[in-house]
Amino acid sequence: MDLKQLRYFTVIAEAGSLSLASARLHIAQPALSLHLAKLEGELGVQLMVRNNRGVTLTAHGESLLHHANRILKDCDYTVSSFRSAATTPMGIVSVGFFSTTPEALVQLFVERVHLELPQIFLKVHESHSGRLEEDLQNGTLDLALVMVRKATEGFDIHPLLFEELFLVSPPEPGNTAESIDLRDVFDLPLFLPKVGISLRDQMEEAALNIGKTPHVVHEIDSARFRKRTVLSGLGHTILPWSTVIDDHAQGKFLLRRIVNPELRALLGMAESSARPPSRARQAVKSALVETIKSLVSEGRWSAQAYTKPKAKRQGAKAP
C-alpha cells in the first residue's frame, strides 16, 4: 500500500463513483479499478460495493477513509513544513473560528494573508469552540480563535481579549432596560448550546456560583439558529455583542447587558501541539493577532484587550 493508492481511494470515496473519480484524477477507469482491487487484495477486505448509483463504502472502507485522510493530511503538512523553512513563509495553514466570530475579522484576516503572505495557502473552518478544540487536539487545525477554558489538553492557548455577553430577547415595545441581573437571566426560558461547549460551560459555572440553575428549554449549538429561534418569541439566548450588533441596529432584538456579576467571554489564540511549529504557522498567527488588535483599537469590535492579572505580593495587607 502506498500514498498514491490512498489518494486514489479517497477520491473515489468522495466522488461516490469510479467514473467521476476517473475524470477528476485524469486516469482511465480500468486502471483506477485495478488500483482499488490491488488495495483490497493487500488489505484482505472489501472496501467498496458497486451499485447502480456508483460505489458505496463498506464498514472497512469507512474505517480506511478515516485513517487515509489523517495520513494524507500529515504528509501534506510535512511537505509544507519543510517548504516553510525557506526565507519566505509558505505552505498550508488551517485556522478555525467559532461561530460567533465577527465576519469583518475573518474577511480582513484573509485579505491580509492574501496580500502579505502570498505563499501561504489558508484553510478556514467555522464551528463551535468544543469542535475547534477537538480539531486542534487531533492535528486537523493549526490555529483557532476559541473561548478560553480553565483546563485544556492537546493545544496551547494565549488569552487575547474579553468580550461582553448580552441577553438576547425578542423585541419588547416599551422595555428600555439596558441591563439585567444574572439571577433573573437564569429564570428565563433560554436557548443555549449543549454542555461541553465553552459558552454553555461558562453559564453553568456562573449559575453554580450564585446557587441557580439555568432554565434551558432547548439546546441549540449554532449561534445563527439560536438567533432565529429567539425571533419566535419562545425564549432568549446569550451572545457576545459582536454577533448581534447589526441585528440590534435593525430592531430585531432587545439586548441587555448582564450584571451582578457581569458576564464576559475570554477569547484566546489556540495553537495545536499535535503539529510541530513552522514559519508559515507563526506568520499566519501574527497576521491574525494584528488583525484582531486593529479591529479592537478602531472600535470595530467591542472588546477589551486581555491583561495578565498582577501577582499578589506575599505579606501584603488586604484593603
CORKA-V556381 format. One record per backbone hydrogen bond with DSSP energy under -1.0 kcal/mol. NH is the residue of the N-H (numbers start at 0). CO is the residue of the C=O. Records with the same first field share a line. If there is no record, write none. Layout:
NH->CO + CO
//
This chain:
5->1
6->2
7->3
8->4
9->5
10->6
11->7
12->8
13->9
14->10
15->11
20->16
21->17
22->18
23->19
24->20
25->21
26->21
31->27
32->28
33->29
34->30
35->31
36->32
37->33
38->34
39->35
40->36
41->37
42->38
43->39
44->39
48->55
50->53
53->50
54->15
55->48
57->46
61->57
62->58
63->59
64->60
65->61
66->62
67->63
68->64
69->65
70->66
71->67
72->68
73->69
74->70
75->71
76->72
77->73
78->74
79->75
80->76
81->77
82->78
83->79
84->81
85->82
90->118
92->120
94->122
95->142
96->124
100->97
105->101
106->102
107->103
108->104
109->105
110->106
111->107
112->108
113->109
114->110
115->111
116->112
119->116
120->90
122->92
124->94
126->96
131->127
132->128
133->129
134->130
135->131
136->132
137->133
139->134
140->134
141->93
142->93
143->269
144->95
145->267
147->265
155->270
157->268
159->266
160->266
161->303
162->264
164->262
165->238
166->255
167->236
168->253
174->171
179->256
181->258
184->180
185->181
187->184
189->214
190->235
191->217
196->193
200->196
201->197
202->198
203->199
204->200
205->201
206->202
207->203
208->204
210->207
211->206
215->213
216->189
217->189
219->191
225->221
226->222
227->223
228->224
229->225
230->226
231->228
232->229
235->188
236->167
238->165
240->163
242->239
243->240
244->240
247->243
248->244
249->245
250->247
251->246
253->168
255->166
256->177
257->164
258->179
264->162
266->160
267->145
268->157
269->143
270->155
271->141
272->153
281->277
282->278
283->279
284->280
285->281
286->282
287->283
288->284
289->285
290->286
291->287
292->288
293->289
294->290
295->291
296->292
297->293
298->295
299->294
300->294
302->300
303->161
305->159
315->312
//
